Amino acid sequence: MDANGLESLPASELHDRAVRYAVHHGDLGFLWNLLKVIPAAEAASGHDNETANDLSRVSALLSDAIASGEGDLGEALRPIYVEYLRAHPDA
């Protein structure tokens, strides 16, 4: 899919494609990067209380990574998904 096509997709679809591709291909680097940026994305999307919890609990980060394509958080992470999917056009 071309760059314009990716930009038009909802954040939840970008998340699903990027995470599915990363899991299928064992791309732990992308998944780790996603986990690292989730707290900042939560803060940027107005969920400051989530940020403190996530920094102290790895299980919360893993849970967030699975559900990070929804709502304000998904929108805040949109650039991460688009960049990853552009690098992996077969995703």
Residue pairs with C-beta under 8 A, 6 or more apart in sequence:
1 85
1 89
3 82
3 86
6 14
6 82
6 85
6 86
7 82
9 17
10 74
11 69
11 70
11 74
11 75
11 77
11 78
11 81
12 69
12 70
12 74
13 69
14 69
14 74
14 78
14 81
14 82
14 85
15 68
15 69
15 70
15 74
15 77
15 81
16 69
17 81
17 85
17 91
18 30
18 80
18 81
18 84
18 85
18 91
19 31
19 34
19 65
19 66
19 68
19 69
20 91
21 27
21 84
21 85
21 88
21 91
22 28
22 30
22 31
22 34
22 84
23 31
25 88
30 84
31 65
33 80
34 65
34 68
34 77
34 80
35 61
35 62
35 64
35 65
37 77
37 80
38 54
38 61
38 64
38 65
38 68
38 73
38 77
39 50
39 51
39 54
39 55
39 61
40 51
41 68
41 73
41 76
41 77
42 48
42 50
42 51
42 54
42 64
42 73
42 76
43 51
44 76
45 71
45 72
45 73
45 75
45 76
46 72
47 72
47 73
50 60
50 64
53 60
54 60
54 61
54 64
64 73
68 74
68 77
69 77
69 81
84 91
85 91
